[in-house]
Every structure is written in structure tokens, then in C-alpha cells.
């Protein structure tokens, strides 16, 4: 996301994207989140009510940032003329590749916000909106794939598949955070292998077992 300097605050119309950029700049420059909306707005020369036109709290704004990451990802992949012809496996791959490209462009903020609280589960609260969007995206892929399956028992349950996709994203997110490879090439490999493995397993293993295994892997990764 593009950043906006405080000196130009009064000269440009405020929207949610700009407010997000101002907030991200603030936390990175000060190395901590603002204490109150009042002090934050005073620092960036905004009226406090302008903030509330978009978000009711910093918590809402932080969730909004992750939803913007998702929307930016979807906007990019849907602009590709080849995208509609991709298989569901390819669509999931391109989604993850693009999503982590968006995160990489904002890596300093992402690392800050996911590590600001010593309790990891509290840091994940801001991902609730992202979880909803990712599950919606995944359900769309399943519904699309099920159209071609005339026998009901061959169709994939949308809810279970979407939950598995969300667990997979969390696992990849932790992998990316810890990735020290050049241009995060190891994350790209992890995305390819995990997506291919999951799609292969879905064809041969009850989905409930896939979800249980995914939860186990994620807990083991988060515990490190």
C-alpha cells in the first residue's frame, strides 16, 4: 500500500485506503500502535470524527487492513484474462501466490502487527474478516467444481473444504513469517507443495481427516 506523509494530510480527501496508509506509517515509524484515536488523529492532523467515518476503533481498522489485502489479491487475479480458464487447483495456487506478494509488499507492518502481543491467539483476532473472505473464496471454488459432478457422493462439502483452506493459509502465513530465503522462494515452494498435496488428498481421503491433520500441523508450527 502506498504511504502518505503527514504534511499532506490536510490537502487530500480522506478515504479508507488513505486512513490505512496513515495508520501503517504511524505504527512503523513509532514502533508501537497509537494509544487513542484522539492522539492518533491529532498527530496526523485529522478531526477525530473523520476516523469514525470509516472505522469504530483501531481493532476495526486492523481487521480492515487484512480485508484490503484480500480484496487487492482478488482484484489482481480476476484481472487476468487467463484466470477464468484455470482449474480450481490453479486458482487456489494463484490466489496464494498473489496474496503473499501483497503481504510481502507490506511485510514490515504484517510482522509488527502479528507479533505485537505476546499471546499469539490475540494477534490472530484481526484475521476474522480475512477468514470469512478466504472461506467464501474457497466455497466458490468447490461449488464451481461440484457443478461438473452429477453423483452427489463425489461432490466436496463446501464448509469442510473452506475450513481446510483457511487452516492451510494460516500454516503458510507462519511459514512466510519465518522464511529467510531470497525473495521468499521457500514460501513459493511451500505453497505449491501444500496446495498440490491437499488437492491430491481431497480426492482420496475423507475431508474431516484432512481438516484434523491441518489443525495439528498448524498448532505444531505456531508452538515453535
C-alpha positions as CSV (number, residue, x, y, z in Angstrom):
1,X,0.0,0.0,0.0
2,X,1.2,3.5,-0.8
3,X,2.2,5.6,2.2
4,X,1.1,9.2,2.8
5,X,3.2,11.8,4.7
6,X,1.7,13.7,7.5
7,X,2.4,17.0,5.8
8,X,-0.1,16.3,3.0
9,X,-2.9,15.1,5.3
10,X,-4.9,18.3,5.1
11,X,-4.6,18.5,1.3
12,X,-6.1,15.2,0.2
13,X,-9.5,13.7,0.6
14,X,-9.6,11.0,3.2
15,X,-10.8,7.5,2.3
16,X,-10.3,4.1,3.9
17,X,-7.2,3.3,1.9
18,X,-5.5,6.6,2.9
19,X,-6.5,6.2,6.5
20,X,-5.0,2.7,6.5
21,X,-1.8,4.0,5.0
22,X,-1.6,6.7,7.7
23,X,-2.1,4.1,10.4
24,X,0.5,1.8,9.0
25,X,3.0,4.6,8.7
26,X,2.4,5.6,12.3
27,X,3.0,2.2,13.8
28,X,6.1,1.6,11.7
29,X,7.6,5.0,12.4
30,X,6.8,4.9,16.1
31,X,7.3,1.1,16.6
32,X,4.0,0.9,18.6
33,X,0.3,1.3,17.9
34,X,-1.3,4.6,18.9
35,X,-2.8,4.7,22.4
36,X,-6.0,6.5,21.5
37,X,-7.9,7.6,18.4
38,X,-7.7,11.2,19.7
39,X,-3.9,11.2,19.9
40,X,-3.6,9.4,16.5
41,X,-5.8,11.9,14.8
42,X,-4.1,14.9,16.4
43,X,-0.7,13.5,15.3
44,X,-1.8,13.1,11.6
45,X,-3.9,16.3,11.6
46,X,-7.3,14.8,11.3
47,X,-10.6,15.5,13.1
48,X,-11.4,12.6,15.3
49,X,-14.9,12.2,13.7
50,X,-13.2,11.7,10.3
51,X,-11.7,8.5,11.7
52,X,-15.1,7.2,12.8
53,X,-16.5,7.7,9.3
54,X,-14.6,4.6,8.4
55,X,-13.8,2.5,11.5
56,X,-15.2,2.4,15.0
57,X,-11.9,1.5,16.6
58,X,-8.3,0.6,15.9
59,X,-9.3,-3.1,16.1
60,X,-11.8,-2.5,13.3
61,X,-9.2,-0.7,11.3
62,X,-6.7,-3.5,11.7
63,X,-9.3,-6.0,10.6
64,X,-9.9,-3.7,7.6
65,X,-6.3,-3.8,6.6
66,X,-6.4,-7.6,6.3
67,X,-9.6,-7.4,4.3
68,X,-7.9,-4.9,2.0
69,X,-5.1,-7.4,1.5
70,X,-7.7,-9.9,0.4
71,X,-9.5,-7.5,-1.9
72,X,-6.3,-6.4,-3.5
73,X,-5.4,-10.0,-4.1
74,X,-8.8,-10.9,-5.7
75,X,-8.7,-7.7,-7.8
76,X,-5.3,-8.7,-9.3
77,X,-6.1,-12.3,-10.1
78,X,-9.5,-11.5,-11.6
79,X,-8.0,-9.0,-14.0
80,X,-6.0,-11.8,-15.6
81,X,-7.8,-12.9,-18.8
82,X,-6.5,-16.5,-18.3
83,X,-7.9,-16.8,-14.8
84,X,-11.5,-18.0,-15.7
85,X,-10.0,-20.9,-17.6
86,X,-7.8,-22.1,-14.7
87,X,-8.6,-25.3,-12.8
88,X,-9.6,-25.0,-9.2
89,X,-6.2,-26.1,-8.2
90,X,-4.6,-23.4,-10.3
91,X,-7.0,-20.8,-9.0
92,X,-6.0,-21.7,-5.4
93,X,-2.4,-21.6,-6.3
94,X,-2.6,-18.2,-8.0
95,X,-4.6,-16.9,-5.0
96,X,-2.0,-17.9,-2.5
97,X,0.9,-16.6,-4.7
98,X,-0.7,-13.3,-5.2
99,X,-1.8,-12.9,-1.5
100,X,1.7,-13.5,-0.3
101,X,3.0,-11.0,-2.9
102,X,0.6,-8.4,-1.3
103,X,1.9,-9.4,2.2
104,X,5.5,-9.1,1.1
105,X,4.9,-5.6,-0.2
106,X,3.7,-4.8,3.4
107,X,6.0,-7.2,5.3
108,X,7.2,-4.8,7.9
109,X,3.7,-3.9,9.0
110,X,2.5,-7.6,8.9
111,X,5.4,-8.7,11.1
112,X,4.7,-5.9,13.5
113,X,1.0,-6.5,13.9
114,X,1.2,-10.3,14.2
115,X,3.9,-10.1,16.9
116,X,2.7,-7.0,18.9
117,X,1.0,-9.1,21.6
118,X,3.0,-11.8,23.4
119,X,-0.1,-14.1,23.2
120,X,-0.3,-15.3,19.5
121,X,-4.0,-16.0,19.7
122,X,-4.7,-12.3,20.4
123,X,-2.8,-11.3,17.3
124,X,-5.0,-13.5,15.2
125,X,-8.2,-11.7,16.2
126,X,-7.6,-9.2,13.4
127,X,-7.8,-12.0,10.9
128,X,-11.5,-12.7,11.4
129,X,-12.7,-10.8,8.4
130,X,-9.9,-12.4,6.3
131,X,-11.0,-15.8,7.4
132,X,-14.6,-15.1,6.3
133,X,-13.4,-13.9,2.9
134,X,-11.0,-16.8,2.3
135,X,-13.7,-19.3,3.2
136,X,-16.1,-17.6,0.8
137,X,-13.5,-17.7,-2.0
138,X,-12.8,-21.4,-1.3
139,X,-16.5,-22.3,-1.2
140,X,-16.9,-20.7,-4.6
141,X,-14.2,-23.0,-6.0
142,X,-15.9,-26.0,-4.5
143,X,-19.3,-25.0,-5.8
144,X,-17.9,-24.5,-9.2
145,X,-16.2,-27.9,-9.2
146,X,-19.3,-29.7,-7.9
147,X,-21.4,-28.5,-10.9
148,X,-19.5,-31.0,-13.0
149,X,-20.1,-33.9,-10.6
150,X,-23.5,-35.5,-11.3
151,X,-23.2,-38.0,-8.5
152,X,-23.7,-36.3,-5.1
153,X,-21.3,-38.6,-3.2
154,X,-18.5,-37.3,-5.4
155,X,-19.1,-33.7,-4.5
156,X,-16.9,-31.9,-2.0
157,X,-18.6,-30.4,1.1
158,X,-18.1,-26.7,0.8
159,X,-17.8,-25.9,4.5
160,X,-15.1,-28.6,5.2
161,X,-13.1,-27.6,2.2
162,X,-13.2,-23.9,3.0
163,X,-12.1,-24.6,6.6
164,X,-9.2,-26.7,5.3
165,X,-8.2,-23.8,3.0
166,X,-8.2,-21.4,5.9
167,X,-6.1,-23.7,8.1
168,X,-3.7,-24.0,5.1
169,X,-3.4,-20.3,4.8
170,X,-2.6,-19.9,8.5
171,X,0.1,-22.6,8.1
172,X,1.6,-20.8,5.1
173,X,1.4,-17.5,6.9
174,X,3.5,-18.8,9.8
175,X,5.9,-20.3,7.2
176,X,6.2,-17.0,5.4
177,X,6.9,-15.1,8.6
178,X,9.8,-17.5,9.4
179,X,11.1,-17.6,5.8
180,X,14.6,-16.1,5.4
181,X,15.1,-17.2,1.8
182,X,15.8,-14.7,-1.0
183,X,12.6,-13.3,-2.4
184,X,10.8,-15.8,-0.1
185,X,11.3,-18.6,-2.6
186,X,10.8,-21.2,0.1
187,X,7.3,-19.9,0.7
188,X,6.5,-20.3,-3.0
189,X,7.7,-23.9,-2.9
190,X,5.6,-24.4,0.3
191,X,2.6,-23.0,-1.4
192,X,3.0,-25.3,-4.5
193,X,3.6,-28.4,-2.5
194,X,0.9,-27.8,0.1
195,X,-1.8,-26.9,-2.5
196,X,-0.9,-29.9,-4.7
197,X,-0.8,-32.2,-1.7
198,X,-4.2,-31.0,-0.3
199,X,-5.9,-31.4,-3.7
200,X,-4.5,-34.8,-4.1
201,X,-5.5,-35.8,-0.6
202,X,-9.0,-34.4,-1.1
203,X,-9.5,-36.9,-3.9
204,X,-8.6,-39.9,-1.7
205,X,-9.2,-39.1,2.0
206,X,-12.3,-38.1,4.0
207,X,-12.2,-34.3,4.4
208,X,-12.7,-34.5,8.1
209,X,-9.4,-36.2,8.5
210,X,-7.7,-33.6,6.2
211,X,-9.0,-30.8,8.5
212,X,-7.9,-32.6,11.7
213,X,-4.5,-33.1,10.2
214,X,-4.3,-29.5,9.1
215,X,-5.2,-28.3,12.6
216,X,-2.4,-30.5,14.0
217,X,0.2,-29.1,11.6
218,X,-0.8,-25.5,12.3
219,X,-0.7,-26.0,16.1
220,X,2.8,-27.6,15.9
221,X,4.0,-24.7,13.7
222,X,2.6,-22.0,16.0
223,X,4.1,-23.6,19.1
224,X,7.6,-23.1,17.8
